[in-house]
Amino acid sequence: MTRKQTACARPARRTATVFVWALLALAAPVQAQLAASGSSLTVTTGNAVATFTGPDLVGLVNRATGESYLTNPSSGELGAVNEMHSGGPLTWAGWTIGTDAATGQPQATLIGQRSGSTLRLAITTDGTTQEIVLRLSASVSTAGLRDASWSMAGLNFSGGRLIVPGHSGMVFEGTNAGIGTFLQYPNTWQAQMLAYESTAGSFVLYSTDNSYAFKQLRISTRGNTGADIAVATEAVSPFPTASVVPTVEWRLKAFAGDWRVAAGAYRTWLQANRPHLPRDAPSVPD
């Protein structure tokens, strides 16, 4: 069953488990770590353990609640470069660990290629916020580039719900929820974020992009055990002459609490970077 509705508050579902896991997390703070082995990457922060196969996020465990949010892992085939005149799967090298030149933090990098096309995904962590930081970019040697994307594989809609600021507020929950949904920022996807809420915890994914690059949110499936959430960045139009997808940063963090707690991370970033304007000021997208 698929259900879409205006996003609104509902009583949070809580159990004693959340408090036990929260106490354990406080008692044993974790230094953020990156561990790579071939096509596999594990990112551990104080709040989450994220596992990637190639460019696909295939595992996400909330360390505050013990919940696991992804139920149908892919084999790393979901990341894509979308061109006007060619296609086909990318060939991926293994993850490599280096250093983020801007922060000095460890950084994992993955490169995917096919003839004339390159997708680059870099992942690091923010030591202050304990967020997982993902940066995606792409380029082609022959003009005609539309977009590039990475995905979360098999998000569990039977055990939780996805809240998206699309069409002024959408909620997806239940088997096959939202399959076939296509939203474009800043038109039908009004804010470049999404939040997921389960029984005891939640997570947020949001972009810190201040250039208002056009983005897409696509929901698809490889079966009935979860939904694949693709996050794409569009090349700067016109597509027939485009050869680069600009680098866009995404941030991922898990929480104990409902979707409103998770969305608070994006609200904090928004208030710091795009403060409220006077009523008579022209509006800009979030």
Buried (B, 14 or more C-beta within 10 A) or exposed (E): EBEBEEBEEEEBEBEEBBBEBBEEBEEEEBEBEBBBEEBBBBBBBBBBBBBBBBBBBBBBBBBBBBBBBBBBBBEBBBBBBBBBEBEEEBEBEEBEEEEBEEEEBBBBBBBBBBEEBBBBBBBBBBBEBBBBBBBBBBBBEEBBBBBBBBBBBBBBBBBBBBBBBBBEBBBBBEBBBBBEBBBBBBEBBBBBBBBBBBBBBBBBBBBBBEEEBBBBBBBBBBEEEBBBBBBBBBBBEEBEEBBBBBBBBBBBBBBBBBBBBBBBBBBEBBEEEEEEEEEEEEEEEB
